[in-house]
Amino acid sequence: MRAFVFRLTPVCLAVSSAFGGLSLAEAEEEKVLTLSPVVVTATRQAQNSFDLPVAIDVVEQHNIRDGQLQMQLSESLVRVPGITAQNRNNQAQDPQISTRGFGSRSAFGVRGVRVYVDGIPLTMPDGQGQPGVVDLSAIKSIEVMRGPFSSLYGNSSGGVIQMLTRDAPQSPEVDGTVMFGSYGTKRQILETSGQSENIEYMLNVSNFETDGYRDHNSGQKQQATAKFKFNISDDTKLTALVNWFEQEAQDPLGLSRATAFSTPKAAGVGSIASNTRVYRTHTQVGFNLQHAFNENNSISFIPYVGTRQNEQFLALPPAAPINANGRASEISREFWGADLRWDNKGIVLSKPYNVSVGLTYGKMNDDRVDTNADNGIARNNNVLNNANFGLNRREENISRNFDQYIQGRLSLTDSLDIHAGARHTKVNLKIKDDFITGNSANGNNSGAVEYQKTTPVIGAVWKATDSINLYANFGKGFETPTFIESSFATSAANSTPNLGLKPSESNNYELGVKAYLNSTTRANMTLYHVSTDDEIIVQDNIAGRASYTNANKTKRKGVEFSIQSEFENNITLYGAYTLLDAKFDSDFTNRLNTTIRSGNTIPGTYRSQLYGEVAWRYQPLGFFSALEGRYNSKVYVDDVNSDSAPSYTIFNLRAGFEQKLKNWRFKEYVRVENMFDKDYIGSVRINDGNLRFFEPATNRNYLVGLSAGYAF
């Protein structure tokens, strides 16, 4: 029988202390580095990540909060191998997040990667996600899963990002934080949390303001999070989660190569004259009802509902590539859905197993209006047949998904586990055209399309020794077009919808090893190969309007490696390396008669990424510090690889003090970003039709934070 090795995870320490086992003092004497967190995303049931055949990492709370602004997921995800997380330094746009090259082409939001908070999807049925809904100051951890098992979450090919909100402490607490930084950046956070009888609560509100690094780059955002957990009985729990934000931000657009490297703070052409900007509000309410019938059977029911308003002013109208008039695009969204899951565990043929079976439904209704604008002011004209009427589009976009899934584990021996599952996904996209003038320019563009696919996955983990686990996986991937990609068949002003666009389908292979090199060091390495048919790419991008098509074949292969070690004197080292070779695997000629050659690199993907960190704590003074280093190789900006942003290496420093005086807690910290004042391109705009691909990153800048908390 395989020997059992006791590893001191946070859960082990808490349980042991609570039930009178290993004391905290004894734990300190025998302490090993906490490197194997418990995760829920991989199997939907809490399990030790070390024993799973899945590439999954956890970003813990101190890495989210210590010396961070807590405004963009890219702040935390840069340390995760296999993930590209680029801060666009533009509050009008979400950060660029992709995994293994999936999602790298996204112009808006996050696609190709599914995003959740406490099991509630932030990704809509069509595959487009908005992670900015969640205030990171309310998050305790972020689980990031890559590879084949991600397909069990539905219309996604690349991975799953799940944010988990903080739990309430036993006694009431009040916390406040203020931050000040470069470019007029200010942030305030106020939080209260605690427990009262059978109710646990956490309330969080925040305000953010910045002038921005570039011209025409200011923004502000207010957010609120409310979480209530009702302990109805020992077997029944109900959690309610409310997320809200209101945001207004200017959009400085992209720059040409010449401008980006000579005047990086400049605003893009037309942005000031057209007053390019965005105004958003978002409210989402979700519930999680959990009931345990017995020790082997439980159910969970997660319904959610929300609304979103989005008004965006664009610099480029359909009529010309550069025009000061611009366009205004408005979306009024209602969405709702639910996930119902049954979890079962037990013994079959003397072998332990667990299995989850579930149903998922989601629906999104968008009322979409696109009008011409004069200098950042939308035109209003009710005469539909007027040739000069400012209306370009008025339609209702409806997307639905209805999925069924099953996932389970069977322990064949003490050292061999089999994991498998399958998901059947059905996605419907429907367009109701409400702008019909009776002429050829504005005919009836209504239509609908349905996509269906069953995606199986299977994997195995072999526990070769107490300190080494080997695993292998295979799975199918499936990625449907989003409404943005289905909007236009061509870039022409009178284009019909692109409902003939096919979904991407992929075969995913993965091999990995997880190892404890010694009692304080763990390393993970994953090798993968993905082949994709019908990759969705840009067909043309003219006059500010992009259309999409299917390429023939692409392939991705790479290596992900991470290592973490703790030394004497509270010194910790962490490193993560990603090697990604993402290529077109066949020639393809687009509508502009431009040929994309086999062997071209998929734009927006970095061949090499390296993150390293050395951290030191000096407990007698409550001092903490960390030096971060980050390297990204060059990145191509379009499918034909006509240009690229150069590689860069930057270093950041964070440090601070913590004090505890009776019931009070205080923290003071500072962060210096890009400490050697490196000029570099932080992100690129893929396939920009006006060749304004580049979004410069900030030069050396600082952030100072002060926080205080009181426990009653």
Legacy VTK file of the C-alpha trace (Angstrom):
# vtk DataFile Version 3.0
C-alpha trace
ASCII
DATASET POLYDATA
POINTS 712 float
0.000 0.000 0.000
1.200 3.471 -0.887
2.546 5.272 2.156
0.694 8.395 3.246
2.646 11.605 3.602
1.087 14.356 5.724
1.405 17.709 3.978
0.514 20.832 5.932
-1.964 22.616 3.699
-4.044 25.429 5.226
-6.979 23.033 5.515
-4.855 20.444 7.347
-3.629 23.048 9.835
-7.102 24.421 10.516
-8.730 21.018 10.979
-5.871 19.676 13.090
-5.894 22.703 15.351
-9.668 22.685 15.716
-9.851 19.035 16.735
-6.876 18.981 19.049
-4.405 17.220 16.795
-1.064 18.650 15.746
-0.707 22.020 17.451
0.312 25.109 15.562
3.573 25.201 17.474
4.306 21.592 16.520
3.285 22.395 12.971
5.853 25.163 12.845
8.563 22.745 13.996
7.726 20.226 11.254
6.558 22.784 8.728
6.820 22.062 5.029
6.046 24.655 2.408
2.344 25.036 1.650
2.520 24.185 -2.032
-0.443 21.918 -2.625
-3.667 23.896 -2.219
-7.131 22.401 -2.230
-9.043 23.321 -5.409
-12.662 22.988 -6.504
-12.558 23.998 -10.170
-10.922 20.853 -11.540
-13.503 18.304 -10.329
-16.215 20.582 -8.808
-15.411 18.922 -5.480
-12.667 19.986 -3.082
-9.507 17.985 -3.802
-5.785 18.355 -3.330
-4.345 19.813 -6.539
-1.239 17.632 -6.278
-3.304 14.480 -6.845
-5.200 15.733 -9.905
-4.257 15.066 -13.558
-4.855 18.730 -14.325
-2.671 21.776 -14.919
-4.153 24.044 -12.265
-2.646 26.850 -10.184
-3.958 28.948 -7.323
-3.193 32.633 -6.826
-3.562 33.205 -3.101
-4.929 36.250 -1.339
-1.601 37.830 -0.407
-0.524 37.733 -4.065
-3.782 39.431 -5.038
-3.666 42.157 -2.381
-0.101 42.818 -1.185
1.231 45.846 -3.031
-1.391 45.580 -5.773
-4.008 48.023 -7.041
-6.527 45.129 -7.273
-8.200 46.528 -10.384
-7.146 44.128 -13.160
-6.879 40.335 -13.280
-3.610 40.804 -15.143
-1.983 41.978 -11.880
-2.392 38.514 -10.343
-2.325 36.178 -13.353
1.126 37.161 -14.652
2.583 34.623 -12.191
0.616 31.671 -13.622
2.384 29.530 -16.273
0.418 29.038 -19.486
-1.477 32.307 -19.037
-0.891 35.519 -20.965
-2.228 38.453 -18.959
-1.474 41.874 -20.427
-2.565 45.102 -18.760
-3.669 47.420 -21.544
-3.424 50.453 -19.208
-6.820 51.353 -20.573
-9.824 51.242 -18.258
-12.146 51.292 -21.285
-10.953 47.789 -22.233
-10.621 44.578 -20.251
-7.101 43.131 -19.872
-5.897 40.779 -22.590
-6.113 37.289 -21.084
-5.468 34.091 -22.994
-4.254 30.599 -22.220
-2.144 28.483 -24.562
-3.005 31.000 -27.272
-6.783 30.650 -26.921
-8.387 34.069 -26.600
-5.358 35.962 -27.932
-7.333 37.559 -30.785
-10.072 38.987 -28.532
-10.697 42.679 -29.159
-13.280 43.015 -26.371
-13.558 41.232 -23.045
-12.195 37.723 -22.640
-13.039 34.854 -24.993
-11.701 31.320 -25.340
-11.384 31.213 -21.543
-14.378 30.754 -19.233
-14.540 33.040 -16.191
-16.458 32.377 -12.950
-16.916 33.828 -9.485
-18.037 31.341 -6.817
-19.407 29.049 -9.533
-21.446 31.858 -11.149
-20.461 32.408 -14.794
-19.115 35.764 -15.927
-18.900 34.331 -19.448
-22.073 34.669 -21.500
-23.589 31.802 -23.536
-21.832 32.973 -26.717
-18.410 32.673 -25.031
-17.659 36.337 -24.309
-16.692 37.167 -20.719
-16.222 40.295 -18.596
-13.996 39.627 -15.566
-14.102 43.303 -14.560
-17.466 42.627 -12.898
-15.687 41.422 -9.742
-13.840 43.626 -7.253
-10.539 41.841 -6.572
-10.364 43.308 -3.062
-13.203 40.896 -2.162
-11.395 37.822 -3.535
-9.509 35.272 -1.396
-8.065 33.165 -4.244
-8.092 32.630 -8.008
-7.982 29.122 -9.486
-6.618 28.872 -13.041
-7.101 25.625 -14.961
-5.692 24.892 -18.405
-5.924 21.959 -20.758
-8.445 19.292 -21.833
-10.570 19.219 -18.670
-11.550 22.845 -19.324
-13.971 21.584 -21.982
-16.170 20.191 -19.190
-17.148 23.808 -18.483
-18.676 24.227 -21.936
-18.102 26.531 -24.878
-14.409 27.100 -24.235
-11.184 25.762 -25.643
-8.461 27.185 -23.493
-9.102 27.200 -19.785
-11.130 28.224 -16.773
-10.515 31.125 -14.383
-12.516 30.986 -11.167
-12.423 33.721 -8.528
-13.492 32.763 -5.010
-14.763 35.449 -2.643
-13.538 35.768 0.931
-15.296 34.017 3.783
-16.549 35.861 6.836
-14.446 35.784 10.016
-16.011 34.485 13.235
-16.080 37.919 14.897
-17.181 41.134 13.137
-14.464 43.163 11.435
-14.262 46.535 9.711
-11.450 47.325 7.253
-10.535 50.425 5.283
-7.843 51.003 2.638
-6.666 54.065 0.748
-4.201 54.014 -2.171
-2.396 56.772 -4.039
-0.251 56.396 -7.120
1.217 57.863 -10.270
-0.953 59.531 -12.930
-3.457 60.784 -10.368
-4.454 57.274 -9.327
-6.592 57.002 -6.184
-8.495 54.082 -4.694
-10.548 53.680 -1.520
-11.949 50.402 -0.155
-14.293 49.893 2.800
-15.327 46.449 4.026
-17.239 44.918 6.882
-17.637 41.202 7.555
-18.562 38.796 10.288
-21.096 36.274 11.561
-24.362 36.662 13.426
-26.144 33.526 14.596
-26.625 31.461 11.402
-25.685 34.210 8.957
-22.233 35.031 7.589
-21.795 38.304 5.725
-19.229 40.289 3.765
-19.868 43.777 2.361
-17.305 45.561 0.219
-17.455 48.938 -1.558
-14.682 50.706 -3.454
-13.945 53.762 -5.557
-11.222 54.150 -8.202
-10.038 57.207 -10.132
-7.104 57.818 -12.469
-5.895 60.408 -14.968
-4.171 57.625 -16.903
-0.660 57.294 -18.305
-1.578 58.470 -21.787
-3.514 61.448 -23.080
-7.285 60.926 -23.110
-6.849 58.037 -20.651
-8.762 58.998 -17.493
-11.258 56.722 -15.812
-13.304 56.094 -12.712
-15.088 53.040 -11.346
-17.265 52.359 -8.330
-17.900 48.777 -7.211
-19.841 46.938 -4.513
-19.875 43.295 -3.443
-22.271 41.713 -0.965
-22.089 38.085 0.151
-24.450 36.418 2.601
-24.283 32.788 3.699
-27.279 31.355 5.503
-26.570 28.194 7.492
-30.118 26.872 7.353
-29.125 23.553 8.948
-26.114 21.306 9.265
-26.986 19.867 5.840
-28.316 22.925 4.000
-26.490 26.162 3.127
-27.607 29.080 0.986
-25.140 31.685 -0.286
-26.208 34.902 -2.005
-23.701 36.996 -3.970
-24.325 40.468 -5.423
-21.823 42.217 -7.718
-22.331 45.776 -8.985
-20.215 48.381 -10.705
-20.516 51.668 -12.559
-17.674 52.835 -14.764
-16.743 55.675 -17.082
-13.437 55.708 -18.935
-11.782 57.417 -21.881
-10.270 55.238 -24.616
-6.888 56.465 -25.980
-6.939 53.831 -28.776
-3.863 52.255 -30.340
-0.814 53.920 -31.861
1.223 53.404 -34.992
4.739 52.036 -34.567
6.319 55.443 -35.140
4.132 57.198 -32.578
4.249 54.395 -30.006
8.038 54.542 -29.774
8.472 58.312 -30.113
5.462 59.657 -28.196
4.070 56.765 -26.119
1.797 58.997 -24.022
-0.055 60.280 -27.089
-3.697 59.512 -27.730
-4.600 57.673 -30.908
-5.811 59.379 -34.068
-9.406 60.559 -33.694
-9.736 59.683 -30.023
-9.820 63.264 -28.726
-11.899 64.709 -31.575
-14.418 61.865 -31.286
-14.144 61.753 -27.476
-13.806 57.970 -27.543
-14.989 56.594 -24.234
-17.180 54.020 -22.555
-19.867 54.126 -19.894
-20.915 50.853 -18.238
-23.120 49.647 -15.433
-23.483 46.033 -14.372
-25.532 44.304 -11.676
-25.501 40.566 -11.073
-27.151 38.447 -8.368
-26.411 34.770 -7.859
-27.343 32.090 -5.348
-25.795 28.788 -4.384
-28.089 26.359 -2.544
-26.249 23.310 -1.238
-27.889 20.351 0.461
-26.281 17.132 1.679
-28.654 14.151 1.785
-26.000 12.057 3.494
-22.229 11.733 3.548
-22.231 10.357 -0.018
-24.861 12.425 -1.838
-25.409 16.154 -2.214
-26.882 18.628 -4.669
-26.156 22.238 -5.541
-28.354 24.700 -7.401
-26.796 27.935 -8.722
-29.253 30.373 -10.361
-28.198 33.884 -11.395
-29.643 36.960 -13.081
-28.212 40.295 -14.159
-28.306 43.395 -16.338
-25.607 45.342 -18.154
-25.614 48.696 -19.930
-22.743 49.595 -22.242
-22.398 52.821 -24.243
-19.193 53.124 -26.247
-18.089 55.960 -28.522
-15.810 54.884 -31.363
-13.548 56.999 -33.550
-14.046 55.154 -36.798
-17.411 55.319 -38.598
-18.334 52.848 -41.358
-17.693 55.458 -44.054
-14.003 56.230 -43.534
-10.902 54.891 -41.803
-10.283 58.225 -40.062
-13.115 60.606 -39.224
-13.689 62.958 -36.321
-17.423 62.216 -36.235
-17.211 58.629 -35.014
-19.915 56.197 -33.935
-21.835 55.385 -30.785
-22.592 51.755 -29.921
-25.103 50.983 -27.167
-25.969 47.607 -25.640
-28.700 46.979 -23.088
-28.352 43.430 -21.761
-30.417 41.113 -19.621
-29.066 37.676 -18.756
-29.931 34.766 -16.514
-29.230 31.089 -16.071
-28.712 28.222 -13.646
-26.570 25.178 -12.909
-28.034 22.111 -11.174
-25.550 19.460 -10.032
-25.668 16.172 -8.128
-22.464 14.957 -6.442
-22.021 11.349 -5.375
-19.112 9.458 -3.841
-18.651 5.980 -2.485
-17.180 2.540 -3.124
-17.776 0.345 -6.165
-16.084 -3.049 -6.503
-13.962 -2.072 -3.486
-12.716 0.999 -5.392
-13.414 4.577 -4.190
-15.026 6.938 -6.685
-16.771 10.283 -6.998
-19.015 11.547 -9.777
-20.816 14.800 -10.638
-23.766 15.072 -13.030
-25.241 18.410 -14.015
-27.429 20.569 -16.238
-26.581 24.148 -17.242
-28.779 26.746 -18.908
-27.968 30.334 -19.841
-29.654 33.096 -21.819
-28.585 36.590 -22.862
-30.708 39.284 -24.542
-28.906 42.298 -26.013
-30.752 45.311 -27.414
-28.066 46.772 -29.660
-28.100 50.208 -31.314
-25.320 51.715 -33.450
-25.531 55.337 -34.592
-23.265 57.942 -36.105
-21.892 60.534 -33.685
-20.717 64.131 -33.929
-17.613 64.804 -31.853
-18.554 62.257 -29.240
-22.291 63.075 -29.148
-24.727 60.517 -30.552
-27.096 61.718 -33.263
-30.804 61.434 -32.588
-33.097 61.302 -35.615
-36.432 59.521 -35.767
-36.934 59.744 -39.534
-36.030 56.239 -40.651
-36.150 56.955 -44.392
-33.937 60.054 -44.226
-30.777 59.323 -46.219
-28.736 61.250 -43.655
-30.200 59.399 -40.692
-27.523 58.524 -38.142
-28.771 55.009 -37.352
-26.512 52.167 -38.540
-27.907 49.185 -36.598
-30.817 48.432 -34.326
-31.319 44.795 -33.456
-31.870 42.269 -30.716
-29.176 39.640 -30.158
-30.270 36.528 -28.263
-27.937 33.719 -27.237
-28.797 30.558 -25.316
-26.948 27.506 -24.144
-28.257 24.253 -22.705
-25.578 21.799 -21.595
-25.424 18.456 -19.827
-22.243 17.135 -18.236
-20.845 14.241 -16.240
-17.447 14.040 -14.580
-15.921 11.485 -12.258
-12.915 9.760 -10.717
-12.236 6.095 -10.013
-9.247 4.957 -7.937
-8.209 1.695 -9.592
-5.362 1.226 -7.132
-3.776 3.207 -4.319
-1.439 4.736 -6.894
-3.616 5.014 -10.032
-6.678 7.248 -10.524
-8.738 7.547 -13.693
-10.579 10.815 -14.352
-13.098 11.152 -17.175
-16.079 13.162 -18.267
-18.118 14.516 -21.137
-20.218 17.574 -21.861
-22.850 18.089 -24.507
-23.079 21.755 -25.474
-25.812 23.412 -27.500
-25.518 27.129 -28.287
-28.093 29.184 -30.188
-27.445 32.645 -31.653
-30.410 34.638 -32.948
-30.600 38.109 -34.507
-33.844 40.102 -34.742
-33.277 43.047 -37.074
-35.288 46.139 -36.077
-33.717 48.476 -38.671
-35.457 47.690 -41.958
-36.047 50.581 -44.386
-37.293 48.593 -47.349
-34.301 49.374 -49.554
-31.286 47.262 -50.449
-29.063 49.095 -47.999
-31.099 48.053 -44.976
-32.958 44.849 -45.717
-34.037 42.283 -43.144
-30.865 40.817 -41.633
-32.615 38.613 -39.094
-31.392 35.050 -38.742
-30.373 32.289 -36.381
-27.813 29.518 -36.056
-27.321 26.580 -33.700
-24.114 24.804 -32.673
-23.926 21.421 -30.924
-21.018 19.272 -29.808
-20.172 16.573 -27.279
-16.684 16.983 -25.831
-15.260 13.945 -24.002
-12.115 14.007 -21.876
-10.137 11.309 -20.100
-7.045 11.402 -17.932
-5.020 9.348 -15.501
-2.666 10.161 -12.656
-0.034 7.690 -11.486
1.282 8.347 -7.988
4.707 6.971 -8.713
6.078 7.778 -5.260
4.967 9.792 -2.258
6.549 12.852 -3.868
6.047 12.344 -7.626
2.781 12.200 -9.583
2.672 11.665 -13.353
-0.430 12.303 -15.451
-1.721 12.178 -19.028
-4.907 13.590 -20.593
-6.782 13.712 -23.866
-9.862 15.752 -24.659
-11.892 17.467 -27.352
-12.261 21.239 -27.461
-15.135 23.323 -28.810
-15.374 27.098 -29.287
-18.377 28.782 -30.916
-18.343 32.237 -32.499
-19.358 35.133 -30.262
-21.927 37.711 -31.332
-19.105 40.142 -32.071
-17.595 37.637 -34.506
-21.001 36.820 -36.023
-22.087 40.423 -36.559
-20.766 41.052 -40.084
-20.046 38.730 -43.004
-17.867 41.484 -44.512
-16.664 44.905 -43.412
-19.031 46.637 -45.861
-21.553 49.076 -44.369
-24.513 46.997 -45.621
-23.086 43.646 -44.538
-25.399 40.833 -43.515
-24.733 38.844 -40.303
-21.999 36.227 -40.407
-24.132 33.260 -39.360
-22.197 30.874 -41.611
-19.154 31.083 -39.350
-18.256 27.647 -38.018
-17.115 26.765 -34.491
-13.502 25.795 -33.831
-12.854 22.178 -32.817
-9.640 20.858 -31.334
-7.845 17.762 -30.072
-5.922 18.343 -26.849
-3.097 16.118 -25.561
-1.308 16.722 -22.283
1.452 15.123 -20.201
2.563 16.371 -16.820
4.548 15.769 -13.674
4.073 17.176 -10.172
6.895 16.644 -7.720
8.066 17.526 -4.237
11.791 17.961 -4.749
12.239 18.177 -0.980
10.152 19.131 2.032
10.069 22.789 1.033
10.160 22.721 -2.771
7.571 21.699 -5.326
7.788 21.791 -9.098
5.188 21.299 -11.838
5.778 20.709 -15.544
3.245 20.202 -18.326
3.753 19.409 -22.007
0.850 19.776 -24.417
-0.117 19.605 -28.077
-3.343 21.042 -29.517
-4.506 20.750 -33.124
-7.463 22.900 -34.186
-9.742 22.893 -37.214
-11.652 26.014 -38.312
-9.783 28.467 -36.085
-11.787 31.716 -36.030
-9.660 34.587 -37.340
-10.130 38.111 -38.736
-11.219 38.075 -42.376
-10.908 41.804 -42.966
-10.865 44.968 -40.890
-11.783 48.102 -42.813
-13.137 51.460 -41.639
-13.375 50.325 -38.042
-15.477 47.237 -38.767
-14.039 43.719 -38.478
-15.423 40.540 -39.967
-14.291 37.011 -39.163
-13.830 33.728 -40.959
-12.515 30.221 -40.369
-8.882 29.401 -41.099
-8.067 25.849 -42.032
-5.795 24.397 -39.356
-3.701 25.653 -36.474
-1.560 23.920 -33.905
-0.229 24.777 -30.474
2.449 23.008 -28.536
4.369 24.055 -25.514
5.744 23.600 -22.039
4.624 25.104 -18.726
6.908 24.951 -15.704
6.727 26.379 -12.204
8.803 25.957 -9.064
8.442 27.315 -5.557
10.778 26.926 -2.618
11.119 28.237 0.900
14.458 28.802 2.571
15.609 29.769 6.026
15.008 33.295 7.321
11.578 33.442 5.615
12.956 33.728 2.075
10.725 32.348 -0.678
11.548 31.866 -4.353
8.991 31.381 -7.102
9.438 31.000 -10.842
7.146 30.271 -13.793
8.114 29.697 -17.423
5.887 29.303 -20.473
6.997 28.150 -23.915
4.263 28.408 -26.551
4.607 27.583 -30.229
1.250 28.647 -31.740
1.190 28.437 -35.537
-1.075 28.371 -38.546
-0.804 24.843 -39.927
-2.057 25.488 -43.468
-2.133 28.332 -45.985
-5.209 30.547 -45.998
-6.225 33.465 -48.257
-8.664 36.050 -46.859
-11.138 38.345 -48.657
-8.465 40.986 -49.159
-6.508 38.417 -51.175
-3.849 38.290 -48.474
-2.347 34.872 -47.875
-1.590 33.718 -44.344
1.209 31.211 -44.671
1.481 27.900 -42.882
4.051 28.405 -40.146
2.999 31.971 -39.339
2.682 32.637 -35.622
-0.816 33.228 -34.250
-0.802 36.940 -33.335
-1.015 37.970 -29.715
0.898 34.886 -28.540
4.304 35.143 -26.860
6.700 32.305 -27.559
8.416 32.726 -24.186
7.226 34.205 -20.900
9.135 34.160 -17.639
8.079 35.345 -14.204
10.332 35.224 -11.152
9.944 36.445 -7.605
12.088 36.472 -4.482
10.197 37.387 -1.313
11.432 38.029 2.218
9.578 38.545 5.476
11.068 39.743 8.769
8.476 38.840 11.369
9.808 40.864 14.363
9.102 44.103 12.471
6.134 42.828 10.459
8.131 43.611 7.315
7.399 42.003 3.942
8.995 42.559 0.545
9.323 41.020 -2.909
11.317 41.666 -6.055
9.513 40.608 -9.236
11.010 40.051 -12.665
9.099 39.515 -15.891
10.223 38.684 -19.431
8.048 38.490 -22.549
9.368 37.654 -25.997
8.276 39.587 -29.066
4.670 39.300 -30.190
3.244 39.529 -33.707
0.398 41.947 -34.310
-1.411 40.362 -37.262
-1.985 37.047 -39.028
0.520 37.743 -41.785
3.217 38.585 -39.194
3.946 41.917 -40.888
5.042 43.615 -37.653
5.720 42.819 -34.018
6.187 44.423 -30.624
9.708 43.740 -29.306
10.554 41.625 -26.288
10.987 43.253 -22.901
12.194 42.602 -19.366
10.913 44.613 -16.423
11.356 44.526 -12.643
8.934 45.549 -9.909
9.391 45.979 -6.176
6.838 45.818 -3.393
7.403 46.220 0.348
5.535 47.103 3.484
4.895 46.700 7.190
2.116 45.086 9.194
1.251 45.761 12.833
-1.275 44.324 15.255
-2.206 46.322 18.360
-4.867 44.607 20.431
-7.937 44.572 18.173
-6.364 46.794 15.513
-4.468 45.774 12.368
-2.463 48.199 10.250
-0.614 47.839 6.981
1.517 50.290 4.991
3.006 49.348 1.653
4.567 50.707 -1.500
4.921 49.294 -4.996
7.356 50.479 -7.659
6.430 49.213 -11.115
8.933 49.121 -13.991
11.611 50.274 -11.570
14.306 50.688 -14.262
12.000 52.841 -16.430
11.911 50.507 -19.429
10.125 51.663 -22.603
8.032 48.781 -23.903
4.734 47.822 -25.513
2.385 46.375 -22.916
-0.224 44.980 -25.321
-1.138 44.916 -28.999
-4.391 45.350 -30.907
-4.630 42.332 -33.179
-5.154 42.892 -36.931
-5.949 46.601 -36.563
-7.089 47.803 -39.986
-5.395 51.199 -39.595
-2.035 49.718 -38.541
-2.370 51.244 -35.068
-1.417 48.023 -33.307
0.506 49.253 -30.282
-0.524 50.127 -26.717
2.499 51.424 -24.765
3.006 50.369 -21.166
3.625 52.808 -18.333
7.074 54.057 -17.441
8.340 53.870 -13.861
5.441 54.469 -11.481
4.527 53.947 -7.861
1.622 52.973 -5.628
1.307 53.696 -1.895
-1.324 51.995 0.254
-2.507 52.372 3.843
-5.042 50.099 5.508
-6.517 49.675 8.962
-8.826 47.055 10.388
-10.627 46.511 13.672
-11.912 43.175 14.996
-14.715 43.445 17.541
LINES 1 713
712 0 1 2 3 4 5 6 7 8 9 10 11 12 13 14 15 16 17 18 19 20 21 22 23 24 25 26 27 28 29 30 31 32 33 34 35 36 37 38 39 40 41 42 43 44 45 46 47 48 49 50 51 52 53 54 55 56 57 58 59 60 61 62 63 64 65 66 67 68 69 70 71 72 73 74 75 76 77 78 79 80 81 82 83 84 85 86 87 88 89 90 91 92 93 94 95 96 97 98 99 100 101 102 103 104 105 106 107 108 109 110 111 112 113 114 115 116 117 118 119 120 121 122 123 124 125 126 127 128 129 130 131 132 133 134 135 136 137 138 139 140 141 142 143 144 145 146 147 148 149 150 151 152 153 154 155 156 157 158 159 160 161 162 163 164 165 166 167 168 169 170 171 172 173 174 175 176 177 178 179 180 181 182 183 184 185 186 187 188 189 190 191 192 193 194 195 196 197 198 199 200 201 202 203 204 205 206 207 208 209 210 211 212 213 214 215 216 217 218 219 220 221 222 223 224 225 226 227 228 229 230 231 232 233 234 235 236 237 238 239 240 241 242 243 244 245 246 247 248 249 250 251 252 253 254 255 256 257 258 259 260 261 262 263 264 265 266 267 268 269 270 271 272 273 274 275 276 277 278 279 280 281 282 283 284 285 286 287 288 289 290 291 292 293 294 295 296 297 298 299 300 301 302 303 304 305 306 307 308 309 310 311 312 313 314 315 316 317 318 319 320 321 322 323 324 325 326 327 328 329 330 331 332 333 334 335 336 337 338 339 340 341 342 343 344 345 346 347 348 349 350 351 352 353 354 355 356 357 358 359 360 361 362 363 364 365 366 367 368 369 370 371 372 373 374 375 376 377 378 379 380 381 382 383 384 385 386 387 388 389 390 391 392 393 394 395 396 397 398 399 400 401 402 403 404 405 406 407 408 409 410 411 412 413 414 415 416 417 418 419 420 421 422 423 424 425 426 427 428 429 430 431 432 433 434 435 436 437 438 439 440 441 442 443 444 445 446 447 448 449 450 451 452 453 454 455 456 457 458 459 460 461 462 463 464 465 466 467 468 469 470 471 472 473 474 475 476 477 478 479 480 481 482 483 484 485 486 487 488 489 490 491 492 493 494 495 496 497 498 499 500 501 502 503 504 505 506 507 508 509 510 511 512 513 514 515 516 517 518 519 520 521 522 523 524 525 526 527 528 529 530 531 532 533 534 535 536 537 538 539 540 541 542 543 544 545 546 547 548 549 550 551 552 553 554 555 556 557 558 559 560 561 562 563 564 565 566 567 568 569 570 571 572 573 574 575 576 577 578 579 580 581 582 583 584 585 586 587 588 589 590 591 592 593 594 595 596 597 598 599 600 601 602 603 604 605 606 607 608 609 610 611 612 613 614 615 616 617 618 619 620 621 622 623 624 625 626 627 628 629 630 631 632 633 634 635 636 637 638 639 640 641 642 643 644 645 646 647 648 649 650 651 652 653 654 655 656 657 658 659 660 661 662 663 664 665 666 667 668 669 670 671 672 673 674 675 676 677 678 679 680 681 682 683 684 685 686 687 688 689 690 691 692 693 694 695 696 697 698 699 700 701 702 703 704 705 706 707 708 709 710 711
